[in-house]
Every structure is written in C-alpha cells, then in structure tokens.
C-alpha cells in the first residue's frame, strides 16, 4: 500500500529518489551483485477468469521482466538493484515501494514529472490461450524515455551482472540505443545477461524489426531465449540452430517449455563460464561484427549442430507443476539460473535452480512469490535424475514444512 503522505514526499524532478553517488541496497550492502534495467508497470489482475469486458474487478500488483528478476534474486538472498524511470505519480510511488519491499535497491530509479507510469490489465488465462487478453497503457511512459543520456551509468556498472531484456529494446528508439550502448564490448563492463523476451505486440507499428533482438543477444555473455520466440521473431527453428545463430555468447540457455532447457556453453569451460570472469575481474564479451543480426535471420539447417562447433550441451528436464497461473515463469527461471551462476554452481544445477524458481511462481496467482529456502532448493537440485523426474510441485510447496510430492 502507498502511504497517505507518499504524494507529498515524491520528487518533482528527474533526480534520483536518494541523493549521492553510492548505490544503496535494501539488504544494507553498498555494492549489488546484479543490476537489472527495464520498465516495470502496475498490473491489474482479474478477480475471475473471462474476457476483460466481463471481469468485474481487478487486484493491483506489479509487473516487469527486469524488476521481477531483481525481486526474485533479492528474495533468494542476493544484493540487487533495479534501474528504471517511473512517473511522478501514485502508480510510480507504488512500484518503487513494492520493489524496494523485496530488498531491492531502488535509489537510482528516476522520476519523470512529464510522463506517466505504465499500467496494464490482463486476463487470468495463459498467453498462449485464444482468450488471453492484455491491455497495455504504456505508450509514452516514463520508462520509454530511457536513453543513453538520462540513465545513471554508475549504477548500471556497479554490479557483477547487468541483466537486460528485449522488452526494453521495443519501447522506443532511445531505449534501443541505450541497449546497444550497454551491450557494446568495452573494458570493464559487467557480465551481460540478456533475456530475449520477444513480445510481438510491442513491435507492431514500429520501424524496427524484432530481428534486432538477435543483434543484442549476440553481444551478451549469457542469453535466455525460448524456442518458440526464436521461431516467431527470427524464423530460427530448433535449439542447435538458435545457438549457431548466436555463437558469440559464452552461454546460451534455450527454454523448451515442458521439455525443459538446453544450455550451450563453451566446451571446457561449462562449469565456470561465464562465472570465471566474475571471479577474476576480467570483463567484456566476444567481439561482434558491425551490423551482426540485422539481416535476414538464419533458419534451421543452415548451420551445423552447435555441439559439433565445440560447445558443451546440457539438457535439464522441466519439473511437473500444478500450475495456478502461467505468468512470470520465464523471469523466475532467469533469476534462479543467475542465482546459481553467482554462486558458482555447475551448469546442470543452474538450470535446475531455474526450474525450481519458475515452479515457485507457477504455483501462485501473481508474477512474484517467496522462493524456497536456499538449503531446500539445493537439496532438490542435487537429486539424481530419477528422483528429479518424479517430483511434482503444487501450491504451497515452497514452505519449509511442506512435503514435496513424488510420483
């Protein structure tokens, strides 16, 4: 809830909410492990299934791919920061306070007195369902005005990991320019984590093709991409073809829905890349030629298998989950994978933590939830393949005293 005095307290300029140049985190530490940049919006959740026209009332929540990752990482015990812009309005107050309540550093979220905070309404059904509806009111939002000239670069470079997503690239030409700048290869940049997050509706009516997401992905160190979105955005079919289309990143995680996830990583460094650079302090990714990814996207069959090109390939089956609401799972998976990466865990364990974090969100109504305790998640991630395959997770499974079902 926003307190009664929030309107009187909110800034009236575009200066950071907290003055000073040293980021402050909700966990009390000065330096974040992960910084997430992107738009978050106030979400209106339906009180019952059905068409938006038939839903009588909505509950209020928050939604944003990058802030979801920041909140999930903070809930899992990591120091995180969220960088964005919101309006100087009540919805902006609610967003900043709600994200900060998870322990995320919001001191570099800037307030825009001329543009509103974005909001959206959605139905209770899955994005893939024919009756699913989302009504966005984000055009001209404060976050869409992010650009290379108005974001706090000192905050973006402060963490060990900078997490970005393709949603930001679709918001405006300035936002795309910002992502191109942040993913440019240069000495001292953080490890770049990029979730493709292709949202077709955001690209309609723009002058830019979603193929630009391939360009950005190729400039990152760690990439998350769904098999379905790669086909829809780029016409690339199959996990190996996806990896072959982006050979530069040290690690590419292809999410394959109910089949699980396939992780491609440089052979010989599968267990410590990209974390190796985090530990050594060496930063920066492989060079990408100018204009890479801007032409016609390659299709399945144009490249040899990624494994033949020297990759280590790790496939981790998904969990069986009694789904309550199919939203937020992709962001939760990224958070779980990043958490395990920051902890230096093996590739297979990173993917299992991703699946576990996704299962936590899938078994609650909203985009965010309290993840399982770290020691419990570690025990589940360490199960042998047969025991992992027998798990079935339902509502309440993250509680410390809740028995996890097997079949």
ChimeraX attribute file (.defattr): number of C-alpha atoms within 10 A of each C-alpha:
attribute: neighborCount
match mode: 1-to-1
recipient: residues
	/A:1	8
	/A:2	15
	/A:3	10
	/A:4	8
	/A:5	8
	/A:6	14
	/A:7	13
	/A:8	8
	/A:9	10
	/A:10	15
	/A:11	18
	/A:12	15
	/A:13	13
	/A:14	17
	/A:15	15
	/A:16	18
	/A:17	18
	/A:18	15
	/A:19	10
	/A:20	10
	/A:21	12
	/A:22	14
	/A:23	21
	/A:24	22
	/A:25	21
	/A:26	20
	/A:27	17
	/A:28	12
	/A:29	13
	/A:30	14
	/A:31	19
	/A:32	27
	/A:33	19
	/A:34	28
	/A:35	30
	/A:36	26
	/A:37	26
	/A:38	24
	/A:39	27
	/A:40	27
	/A:41	25
	/A:42	21
	/A:43	23
	/A:44	19
	/A:45	21
	/A:46	21
	/A:47	13
	/A:48	15
	/A:49	14
	/A:50	16
	/A:51	15
	/A:52	20
	/A:53	7
	/A:54	10
	/A:55	15
	/A:56	10
	/A:57	11
	/A:58	16
	/A:59	10
	/A:60	13
	/A:61	17
	/A:62	23
	/A:63	23
	/A:64	19
	/A:65	26
	/A:66	27
	/A:67	28
	/A:68	26
	/A:69	30
	/A:70	32
	/A:71	30
	/A:72	30
	/A:73	28
	/A:74	29
	/A:75	21
	/A:76	19
	/A:77	14
	/A:78	20
	/A:79	26
	/A:80	32
	/A:81	35
	/A:82	33
	/A:83	25
	/A:84	24
	/A:85	30
	/A:86	29
	/A:87	23
	/A:88	23
	/A:89	20
	/A:90	16
	/A:91	20
	/A:92	26
	/A:93	21
	/A:94	20
	/A:95	25
	/A:96	24
	/A:97	17
	/A:98	18
	/A:99	23
	/A:100	21
	/A:101	15
	/A:102	21
	/A:103	23
	/A:104	30
	/A:105	30
	/A:106	25
	/A:107	23
	/A:108	27
	/A:109	24
	/A:110	28
	/A:111	27
	/A:112	23
	/A:113	15
	/A:114	14
	/A:115	20
	/A:116	23
	/A:117	28
	/A:118	23
	/A:119	20
	/A:120	16
	/A:121	19
	/A:122	19
	/A:123	23
	/A:124	25
	/A:125	20
	/A:126	14
	/A:127	14
	/A:128	8
	/A:129	8
	/A:130	8
	/A:131	14
	/A:132	16
	/A:133	17
	/A:134	13
	/A:135	12
	/A:136	15
	/A:137	15
	/A:138	19
	/A:139	16
	/A:140	15
	/A:141	22
	/A:142	24
	/A:143	30
	/A:144	26
	/A:145	20
	/A:146	26
	/A:147	17
	/A:148	17
	/A:149	9
	/A:150	13
	/A:151	20
	/A:152	17
	/A:153	13
	/A:154	12
	/A:155	23
	/A:156	25
	/A:157	18
	/A:158	20
	/A:159	22
	/A:160	23
	/A:161	25
	/A:162	26
	/A:163	29
	/A:164	28
	/A:165	26
	/A:166	23
	/A:167	23
	/A:168	25
	/A:169	27
	/A:170	25
	/A:171	23
	/A:172	22
	/A:173	18
	/A:174	18
	/A:175	21
	/A:176	24
	/A:177	14
	/A:178	20
	/A:179	21
	/A:180	17
	/A:181	13
	/A:182	22
	/A:183	25
	/A:184	18
	/A:185	18
	/A:186	13
	/A:187	10
	/A:188	11
	/A:189	21
	/A:190	27
	/A:191	26
	/A:192	26
	/A:193	28
	/A:194	26
	/A:195	25
	/A:196	24
	/A:197	20
	/A:198	23
	/A:199	15
	/A:200	13
	/A:201	10
	/A:202	17
	/A:203	17
	/A:204	12
	/A:205	7
	/A:206	12
	/A:207	9
	/A:208	15
	/A:209	14
	/A:210	23
	/A:211	18
	/A:212	22
	/A:213	25
	/A:214	22
	/A:215	22
	/A:216	28
	/A:217	29
	/A:218	27
	/A:219	29
	/A:220	31
	/A:221	24
	/A:222	26
	/A:223	28
	/A:224	24
	/A:225	24
	/A:226	21
	/A:227	21
	/A:228	18
	/A:229	18
	/A:230	24
	/A:231	16
	/A:232	15
	/A:233	19
	/A:234	21
	/A:235	17
	/A:236	24
	/A:237	18
	/A:238	17
	/A:239	26
	/A:240	21
	/A:241	21
	/A:242	29
	/A:243	27
	/A:244	21
	/A:245	23
	/A:246	23
	/A:247	21
	/A:248	20
	/A:249	25
	/A:250	23
	/A:251	27
	/A:252	28
	/A:253	26
	/A:254	24
	/A:255	24
	/A:256	18
	/A:257	13
	/A:258	11
	/A:259	12
	/A:260	16
	/A:261	27
	/A:262	21
	/A:263	24
	/A:264	30
	/A:265	28
	/A:266	23
	/A:267	15
	/A:268	11
	/A:269	15
	/A:270	21
	/A:271	20
	/A:272	18
	/A:273	21
	/A:274	25
	/A:275	23
	/A:276	15
	/A:277	16
	/A:278	18
	/A:279	13
	/A:280	8
	/A:281	13
	/A:282	14
	/A:283	20
	/A:284	20
	/A:285	25
	/A:286	14
	/A:287	14
	/A:288	19
	/A:289	10
	/A:290	8
	/A:291	9
	/A:292	14
	/A:293	22
	/A:294	16
	/A:295	12
	/A:296	9
	/A:297	17
	/A:298	17
	/A:299	17
	/A:300	19
	/A:301	12
	/A:302	11
	/A:303	15
	/A:304	12
	/A:305	17
	/A:306	22
	/A:307	16
	/A:308	9
	/A:309	13
	/A:310	13
	/A:311	21
	/A:312	19
	/A:313	20
	/A:314	15
	/A:315	18
	/A:316	20
	/A:317	19
	/A:318	22
	/A:319	20
	/A:320	18
	/A:321	18
	/A:322	13
	/A:323	17
	/A:324	16
	/A:325	17
	/A:326	21
	/A:327	23
	/A:328	22
	/A:329	23
	/A:330	27
	/A:331	28
	/A:332	32
	/A:333	28
	/A:334	31
	/A:335	28
	/A:336	27
	/A:337	27
	/A:338	24
	/A:339	25
	/A:340	21
	/A:341	23
	/A:342	18
	/A:343	12
	/A:344	19
	/A:345	17
	/A:346	15
	/A:347	25
	/A:348	23
	/A:349	22
	/A:350	27
	/A:351	31
	/A:352	29
	/A:353	29
	/A:354	26
	/A:355	27
	/A:356	28
	/A:357	31
	/A:358	28
	/A:359	29
	/A:360	27
	/A:361	29
	/A:362	27
	/A:363	23
	/A:364	19
	/A:365	17
	/A:366	19
	/A:367	25
	/A:368	26
	/A:369	21
	/A:370	17
	/A:371	23
	/A:372	20
	/A:373	14
	/A:374	12
	/A:375	10
	/A:376	14
	/A:377	17
	/A:378	16
	/A:379	9
	/A:380	18
	/A:381	20
	/A:382	15
	/A:383	14
	/A:384	9
	/A:385	11
	/A:386	8
	/A:387	12
	/A:388	19
	/A:389	15
	/A:390	13
	/A:391	17
	/A:392	16
	/A:393	22
	/A:394	19
	/A:395	18
	/A:396	15
	/A:397	18
	/A:398	24
	/A:399	14
	/A:400	11
	/A:401	8
	/A:402	10
	/A:403	11
	/A:404	14
	/A:405	11
	/A:406	12
	/A:407	8
